[in-house]
Amino acid sequence: MKSLLDNIIWHSLTDHQRHFAVGSGGARRYAQGFSPIVGFADPDNPCFDDLVPHLAVGEHVYCERWKGRAPTGWQLVEERLMRKLIWEAPAPDHAVGTDAQPLRAEHAPQALALAELTQPGPFGLRTIELGEYYGYFVGERLVAMAGERMHAGRLREISGVCTHPDFLGRGYARELMLKLLRIQLRRGQLPFLHVMSDNHRALSLYRRMGFSDYREVVVRVICRTDLAR
Protein backbone atom coordinates (compact mmCIF):
# COMPACT_ATOMS: atom_id res chain seq x y z
CA MET A 1 0.00 0.00 0.00
CA LYS A 2 2.74 2.48 0.88
CA SER A 3 4.28 1.95 -2.55
CA LEU A 4 1.30 3.81 -4.06
CA LEU A 5 2.58 6.87 -2.21
CA ASP A 6 5.73 6.88 -4.34
CA ASN A 7 3.60 8.02 -7.31
CA ILE A 8 0.42 9.06 -5.54
CA ILE A 9 -0.60 11.71 -8.06
CA TRP A 10 -0.72 9.26 -10.96
CA HIS A 11 -2.41 6.56 -8.91
CA SER A 12 -5.05 9.01 -7.66
CA LEU A 13 -5.80 10.32 -11.14
CA THR A 14 -6.12 6.81 -12.59
CA ASP A 15 -7.94 5.26 -9.62
CA HIS A 16 -10.57 6.77 -7.31
CA GLN A 17 -10.29 10.25 -8.82
CA ARG A 18 -10.15 9.39 -12.51
CA HIS A 19 -13.48 11.23 -13.01
CA PHE A 20 -11.70 14.44 -11.91
CA ALA A 21 -8.83 13.86 -14.37
CA VAL A 22 -8.00 14.67 -17.96
CA GLY A 23 -5.04 13.38 -19.91
CA SER A 24 -3.78 10.72 -22.25
CA GLY A 25 -0.99 8.17 -22.53
CA GLY A 26 1.44 8.57 -19.66
CA ALA A 27 0.17 11.93 -18.35
CA ARG A 28 -2.86 12.95 -16.30
CA ARG A 29 -3.85 16.15 -14.54
CA TYR A 30 -6.70 17.37 -12.38
CA ALA A 31 -9.22 19.05 -14.66
CA GLN A 32 -9.44 22.81 -14.90
CA GLY A 33 -10.76 24.37 -11.71
CA PHE A 34 -9.29 21.73 -9.41
CA SER A 35 -5.79 21.76 -7.94
CA PRO A 36 -3.25 22.43 -10.74
CA ILE A 37 -1.36 19.14 -10.32
CA VAL A 38 0.05 16.75 -12.95
CA GLY A 39 0.90 13.08 -12.59
CA PHE A 40 3.01 10.91 -14.88
CA ALA A 41 3.08 7.14 -15.25
CA ASP A 42 6.87 7.40 -14.90
CA PRO A 43 7.51 10.58 -12.87
CA ASP A 44 11.28 10.20 -13.18
CA ASN A 45 10.98 10.26 -16.99
CA PRO A 46 7.77 12.20 -17.69
CA CYS A 47 6.11 12.14 -21.08
CA PHE A 48 5.53 15.84 -21.70
CA ASP A 49 4.16 15.25 -25.20
CA ASP A 50 1.15 13.45 -23.70
CA LEU A 51 0.46 16.50 -21.53
CA VAL A 52 0.49 19.10 -24.31
CA PRO A 53 -3.19 18.75 -25.34
CA HIS A 54 -4.33 19.18 -21.76
CA LEU A 55 -2.34 22.22 -20.65
CA ALA A 56 -2.66 25.79 -21.89
CA VAL A 57 0.38 27.83 -22.81
CA GLY A 58 1.56 29.71 -19.73
CA GLU A 59 -0.50 27.62 -17.30
CA HIS A 60 1.45 26.63 -14.18
CA VAL A 61 1.11 23.11 -12.77
CA TYR A 62 2.84 21.10 -10.06
CA CYS A 63 4.57 17.75 -10.52
CA GLU A 64 6.82 15.66 -8.29
CA ARG A 65 10.02 13.57 -8.48
CA TRP A 66 11.14 14.70 -11.95
CA LYS A 67 14.66 16.18 -11.78
CA GLY A 68 15.72 16.48 -15.41
CA ARG A 69 16.16 19.53 -17.63
CA ALA A 70 13.02 21.10 -19.06
CA PRO A 71 12.56 20.01 -22.69
CA THR A 72 11.97 22.46 -25.52
CA GLY A 73 8.64 24.17 -25.13
CA TRP A 74 8.60 23.91 -21.35
CA GLN A 75 9.83 26.12 -18.53
CA LEU A 76 10.84 25.18 -15.00
CA VAL A 77 9.27 27.91 -12.82
CA GLU A 78 10.07 26.72 -9.31
CA GLU A 79 11.70 23.80 -7.51
CA ARG A 80 11.46 22.84 -3.82
CA LEU A 81 11.77 19.81 -1.58
CA MET A 82 8.64 18.23 -0.12
CA ARG A 83 8.10 15.50 2.45
CA LYS A 84 5.48 12.78 2.39
CA LEU A 85 4.22 11.79 5.83
CA ILE A 86 1.97 8.85 6.68
CA TRP A 87 -0.15 8.13 9.75
CA GLU A 88 1.37 5.48 12.01
CA ALA A 89 -0.38 6.03 15.34
CA PRO A 90 -3.60 4.89 17.00
CA ALA A 91 -6.80 6.69 16.20
CA PRO A 92 -7.34 9.94 18.14
CA ASP A 93 -9.06 8.95 21.38
CA HIS A 94 -11.58 11.77 21.56
CA ALA A 95 -13.78 13.73 19.22
CA VAL A 96 -12.73 17.26 18.33
CA GLY A 97 -13.86 19.76 15.76
CA THR A 98 -17.52 19.06 16.47
CA ASP A 99 -18.34 22.69 15.75
CA ALA A 100 -16.45 22.77 12.44
CA GLN A 101 -18.72 23.30 9.47
CA PRO A 102 -18.67 21.29 6.23
CA LEU A 103 -17.58 23.41 3.28
CA ARG A 104 -20.03 23.43 0.38
CA ALA A 105 -19.98 24.89 -3.11
CA GLU A 106 -21.09 28.27 -1.80
CA HIS A 107 -17.95 28.38 0.38
CA ALA A 108 -15.56 27.73 -2.53
CA PRO A 109 -14.65 31.41 -3.16
CA GLN A 110 -13.78 31.91 0.51
CA ALA A 111 -11.77 28.67 0.56
CA LEU A 112 -9.81 29.75 -2.51
CA ALA A 113 -9.16 33.19 -1.05
CA LEU A 114 -7.89 31.68 2.21
CA ALA A 115 -5.63 29.29 0.29
CA GLU A 116 -4.24 32.09 -1.86
CA LEU A 117 -3.49 34.09 1.28
CA THR A 118 -1.85 31.28 3.28
CA GLN A 119 -0.39 29.11 0.48
CA PRO A 120 -1.01 25.59 1.87
CA GLY A 121 -0.31 24.13 -1.57
CA PRO A 122 -1.86 24.04 -5.06
CA PHE A 123 -5.55 24.87 -4.76
CA GLY A 124 -8.38 25.66 -7.14
CA LEU A 125 -11.95 26.90 -6.92
CA ARG A 126 -13.26 23.31 -7.15
CA THR A 127 -10.66 21.65 -4.91
CA ILE A 128 -13.16 21.25 -2.06
CA GLU A 129 -15.10 18.83 -4.31
CA LEU A 130 -12.25 16.29 -4.07
CA GLY A 131 -13.29 15.13 -0.60
CA GLU A 132 -14.70 16.29 2.68
CA TYR A 133 -13.63 19.80 3.71
CA TYR A 134 -14.35 21.45 7.03
CA GLY A 135 -13.78 24.96 8.30
CA TYR A 136 -14.14 27.33 11.17
CA PHE A 137 -16.06 30.55 10.66
CA VAL A 138 -16.07 33.77 12.64
CA GLY A 139 -19.38 35.26 11.70
CA GLU A 140 -19.60 34.67 7.97
CA ARG A 141 -15.83 34.70 7.53
CA LEU A 142 -13.90 31.46 6.89
CA VAL A 143 -10.79 31.61 9.08
CA ALA A 144 -9.44 28.03 8.97
CA MET A 145 -9.95 24.91 6.88
CA ALA A 146 -8.68 21.43 6.09
CA GLY A 147 -9.88 18.69 3.81
CA GLU A 148 -9.11 15.74 1.56
CA ARG A 149 -7.38 15.76 -1.81
CA MET A 150 -5.61 12.72 -3.33
CA HIS A 151 -7.03 9.20 -3.01
CA ALA A 152 -5.57 5.91 -4.22
CA GLY A 153 -6.19 2.47 -2.77
CA ARG A 154 -6.63 2.95 0.99
CA LEU A 155 -4.46 6.07 0.99
CA ARG A 156 -6.34 9.32 1.65
CA GLU A 157 -4.63 12.68 1.78
CA ILE A 158 -5.27 15.44 4.31
CA SER A 159 -4.64 18.71 2.53
CA GLY A 160 -5.46 22.40 2.36
CA VAL A 161 -4.68 22.84 6.05
CA CYS A 162 -4.52 26.57 6.73
CA THR A 163 -5.50 29.32 9.14
CA HIS A 164 -5.88 33.02 8.53
CA PRO A 165 -2.90 34.87 10.10
CA ASP A 166 -5.26 36.83 12.36
CA PHE A 167 -6.51 33.60 13.96
CA LEU A 168 -3.32 31.59 14.48
CA GLY A 169 -2.65 29.97 17.84
CA ARG A 170 -6.22 28.88 18.54
CA GLY A 171 -5.72 25.23 17.61
CA TYR A 172 -8.06 25.34 14.61
CA ALA A 173 -5.75 23.47 12.20
CA ARG A 174 -5.00 20.68 14.67
CA GLU A 175 -8.68 20.19 15.53
CA LEU A 176 -9.66 20.04 11.85
CA MET A 177 -6.92 17.51 11.13
CA LEU A 178 -7.95 15.33 14.07
CA LYS A 179 -11.53 15.42 12.85
CA LEU A 180 -10.43 14.26 9.38
CA LEU A 181 -8.16 11.58 10.85
CA ARG A 182 -11.05 10.08 12.79
CA ILE A 183 -13.26 10.11 9.70
CA GLN A 184 -10.62 8.46 7.50
CA LEU A 185 -9.61 5.83 10.03
CA ARG A 186 -13.26 4.89 10.58
CA ARG A 187 -13.50 4.32 6.82
CA GLY A 188 -10.49 1.99 6.99
CA GLN A 189 -8.29 4.46 5.12
CA LEU A 190 -4.64 5.30 5.72
CA PRO A 191 -4.14 9.08 6.13
CA PHE A 192 -1.12 10.82 4.63
CA LEU A 193 -0.08 14.35 3.80
CA HIS A 194 2.47 16.47 1.99
CA VAL A 195 4.44 19.30 3.55
CA MET A 196 7.31 21.41 2.27
CA SER A 197 10.61 20.37 3.82
CA ASP A 198 11.38 23.89 5.01
CA ASN A 199 8.04 24.23 6.83
CA HIS A 200 9.54 23.18 10.15
CA ARG A 201 6.60 24.40 12.23
CA ALA A 202 4.12 22.21 10.34
CA LEU A 203 6.50 19.23 10.27
CA SER A 204 6.92 19.41 14.03
CA LEU A 205 3.15 19.54 14.57
CA TYR A 206 2.42 16.63 12.24
CA ARG A 207 5.09 14.42 13.79
CA ARG A 208 3.79 15.13 17.28
CA MET A 209 0.30 14.21 16.15
CA GLY A 210 1.41 10.77 14.92
CA PHE A 211 2.57 11.16 11.32
CA SER A 212 5.90 9.58 10.33
CA ASP A 213 8.24 10.57 7.52
CA TYR A 214 7.96 8.37 4.44
CA ARG A 215 10.24 10.06 1.91
CA GLU A 216 11.41 13.40 0.58
CA VAL A 217 10.90 14.30 -3.08
CA VAL A 218 11.45 17.19 -5.44
CA VAL A 219 8.32 19.16 -6.32
CA ARG A 220 8.39 21.46 -9.33
CA VAL A 221 6.17 24.04 -10.95
CA ILE A 222 6.30 23.88 -14.76
CA CYS A 223 4.54 25.59 -17.63
CA ARG A 224 4.26 25.37 -21.41
CA THR A 225 5.94 28.10 -23.40
CA ASP A 226 4.92 27.26 -27.00
CA LEU A 227 1.65 26.62 -28.84
CA ALA A 228 2.28 23.03 -29.91
CA ARG A 229 4.96 20.41 -30.15
C-alpha positions in Angstrom: 0.0 0.0 0.0 2.7 2.5 0.9 4.3 1.9 -2.6 1.3 3.8 -4.1 2.6 6.9 -2.2 5.7 6.9 -4.3 3.6 8.0 -7.3 0.4 9.1 -5.5 -0.6 11.7 -8.1 -0.7 9.3 -11.0 -2.4 6.6 -8.9 -5.0 9.0 -7.7 -5.8 10.3 -11.1 -6.1 6.8 -12.6 -7.9 5.3 -9.6 -10.6 6.8 -7.3 -10.3 10.2 -8.8 -10.1 9.4 -12.5 -13.5 11.2 -13.0 -11.7 14.4 -11.9 -8.8 13.9 -14.4 -8.0 14.7 -18.0 -5.0 13.4 -19.9 -3.8 10.7 -22.2 -1.0 8.2 -22.5 1.4 8.6 -19.7 0.2 11.9 -18.4 -2.9 12.9 -16.3 -3.9 16.2 -14.5 -6.7 17.4 -12.4 -9.2 19.0 -14.7 -9.4 22.8 -14.9 -10.8 24.4 -11.7 -9.3 21.7 -9.4 -5.8 21.8 -7.9 -3.2 22.4 -10.7 -1.4 19.1 -10.3 0.0 16.8 -12.9 0.9 13.1 -12.6 3.0 10.9 -14.9 3.1 7.1 -15.3 6.9 7.4 -14.9 7.5 10.6 -12.9 11.3 10.2 -13.2 11.0 10.3 -17.0 7.8 12.2 -17.7 6.1 12.1 -21.1 5.5 15.8 -21.7 4.2 15.3 -25.2 1.2 13.5 -23.7 0.5 16.5 -21.5 0.5 19.1 -24.3 -3.2 18.8 -25.3 -4.3 19.2 -21.8 -2.3 22.2 -20.7 -2.7 25.8 -21.9 0.4 27.8 -22.8 1.6 29.7 -19.7 -0.5 27.6 -17.3 1.4 26.6 -14.2 1.1 23.1 -12.8 2.8 21.1 -10.1 4.6 17.7 -10.5 6.8 15.7 -8.3 10.0 13.6 -8.5 11.1 14.7 -11.9 14.7 16.2 -11.8 15.7 16.5 -15.4 16.2 19.5 -17.6 13.0 21.1 -19.1 12.6 20.0 -22.7 12.0 22.5 -25.5 8.6 24.2 -25.1 8.6 23.9 -21.3 9.8 26.1 -18.5 10.8 25.2 -15.0 9.3 27.9 -12.8 10.1 26.7 -9.3 11.7 23.8 -7.5 11.5 22.8 -3.8 11.8 19.8 -1.6 8.6 18.2 -0.1 8.1 15.5 2.5 5.5 12.8 2.4 4.2 11.8 5.8 2.0 8.8 6.7 -0.1 8.1 9.7 1.4 5.5 12.0 -0.4 6.0 15.3 -3.6 4.9 17.0 -6.8 6.7 16.2 -7.3 9.9 18.1 -9.1 9.0 21.4 -11.6 11.8 21.6 -13.8 13.7 19.2 -12.7 17.3 18.3 -13.9 19.8 15.8 -17.5 19.1 16.5 -18.3 22.7 15.7 -16.5 22.8 12.4 -18.7 23.3 9.5 -18.7 21.3 6.2 -17.6 23.4 3.3 -20.0 23.4 0.4 -20.0 24.9 -3.1 -21.1 28.3 -1.8 -18.0 28.4 0.4 -15.6 27.7 -2.5 -14.7 31.4 -3.2 -13.8 31.9 0.5 -11.8 28.7 0.6 -9.8 29.7 -2.5 -9.2 33.2 -1.1 -7.9 31.7 2.2 -5.6 29.3 0.3 -4.2 32.1 -1.9 -3.5 34.1 1.3 -1.8 31.3 3.3 -0.4 29.1 0.5 -1.0 25.6 1.9 -0.3 24.1 -1.6 -1.9 24.0 -5.1 -5.5 24.9 -4.8 -8.4 25.7 -7.1 -11.9 26.9 -6.9 -13.3 23.3 -7.2 -10.7 21.7 -4.9 -13.2 21.3 -2.1 -15.1 18.8 -4.3 -12.3 16.3 -4.1 -13.3 15.1 -0.6 -14.7 16.3 2.7 -13.6 19.8 3.7 -14.3 21.5 7.0 -13.8 25.0 8.3 -14.1 27.3 11.2 -16.1 30.6 10.7 -16.1 33.8 12.6 -19.4 35.3 11.7 -19.6 34.7 8.0 -15.8 34.7 7.5 -13.9 31.5 6.9 -10.8 31.6 9.1 -9.4 28.0 9.0 -10.0 24.9 6.9 -8.7 21.4 6.1 -9.9 18.7 3.8 -9.1 15.7 1.6 -7.4 15.8 -1.8 -5.6 12.7 -3.3 -7.0 9.2 -3.0 -5.6 5.9 -4.2 -6.2 2.5 -2.8 -6.6 3.0 1.0 -4.5 6.1 1.0 -6.3 9.3 1.6 -4.6 12.7 1.8 -5.3 15.4 4.3 -4.6 18.7 2.5 -5.5 22.4 2.4 -4.7 22.8 6.1 -4.5 26.6 6.7 -5.5 29.3 9.1 -5.9 33.0 8.5 -2.9 34.9 10.1 -5.3 36.8 12.4 -6.5 33.6 14.0 -3.3 31.6 14.5 -2.6 30.0 17.8 -6.2 28.9 18.5 -5.7 25.2 17.6 -8.1 25.3 14.6 -5.8 23.5 12.2 -5.0 20.7 14.7 -8.7 20.2 15.5 -9.7 20.0 11.9 -6.9 17.5 11.1 -7.9 15.3 14.1 -11.5 15.4 12.8 -10.4 14.3 9.4 -8.2 11.6 10.9 -11.0 10.1 12.8 -13.3 10.1 9.7 -10.6 8.5 7.5 -9.6 5.8 10.0 -13.3 4.9 10.6 -13.5 4.3 6.8 -10.5 2.0 7.0 -8.3 4.5 5.1 -4.6 5.3 5.7 -4.1 9.1 6.1 -1.1 10.8 4.6 -0.1 14.3 3.8 2.5 16.5 2.0 4.4 19.3 3.5 7.3 21.4 2.3 10.6 20.4 3.8 11.4 23.9 5.0 8.0 24.2 6.8 9.5 23.2 10.2 6.6 24.4 12.2 4.1 22.2 10.3 6.5 19.2 10.3 6.9 19.4 14.0 3.1 19.5 14.6 2.4 16.6 12.2 5.1 14.4 13.8 3.8 15.1 17.3 0.3 14.2 16.2 1.4 10.8 14.9 2.6 11.2 11.3 5.9 9.6 10.3 8.2 10.6 7.5 8.0 8.4 4.4 10.2 10.1 1.9 11.4 13.4 0.6 10.9 14.3 -3.1 11.5 17.2 -5.4 8.3 19.2 -6.3 8.4 21.5 -9.3 6.2 24.0 -11.0 6.3 23.9 -14.8 4.5 25.6 -17.6 4.3 25.4 -21.4 5.9 28.1 -23.4 4.9 27.3 -27.0 1.7 26.6 -28.8 2.3 23.0 -29.9 5.0 20.4 -30.2 
